[in-house]
């Protein structure tokens, strides 16, 4: 793979998954980690991504308030957000992760909705606070500077005490055999507990992330009740997930 092709692949992976690991890129592209590190440094110097220890972040992932200017596939995420918001009813307790797709759901909530939203995601909390009628509960603990979400034992303990009606997860990857996977260990542990603390689990993702894998397992398909993408439910790529018993929107 030529350098230009390699860096284009890296940028696509950063935008798609918000975060990439040098070790995983090295394995996928079959070059040394030193080569990956040099590529990430060049792309960072050009302002195309944010270089961090062990990998890189997208600019949208690093924002606390998403302007939309740097959000990958925002139109598709708006469609997903509208579908997700339609599931929420008055009186519900709703537990959510963070991410740009969840932000679009927050922006699509009808003004008359009266529900309680619980999250450790700072960008999501800021969006929920703009809503005139919903109650907002912030899960406190140590903050991940990369993901802008509270992590750690205290956050996990608080989530364990919740019995949410709905859990909305912005997911990084989903695969018919491996279920959902993640590239951040602490975020993966949070999502596992969120699933256990909810009556119904809704996974939200753009279709590009379907049939992809990340290194850290979160849950099996049997743990997912609803899968929302920007595609129509009868899209061929979604049929295996319908066959697995998931409601697809």
Protein Blocks (a to p, Z undefined) as FASTA:
>chain_A
ZZklmmmmmmmmmmmnopacfklmmmmnopafklmmmmmmmmmmnopaccdehiacdfkl
mpmbdghlmpghklmmmmmmmmmmmmpcghiacdddedjklmmmmmmpcfklccddddfb
fklmmmmmmpmkbccddddddddfklopaedjklmmmmmmpccfbdcdddfbdcfklopa
dfbfklmmmmmmmmmmpfbdcddddfklgoiacfbdfbdfklpmbdcdfbdfklmklmmm
mmnopacZZ
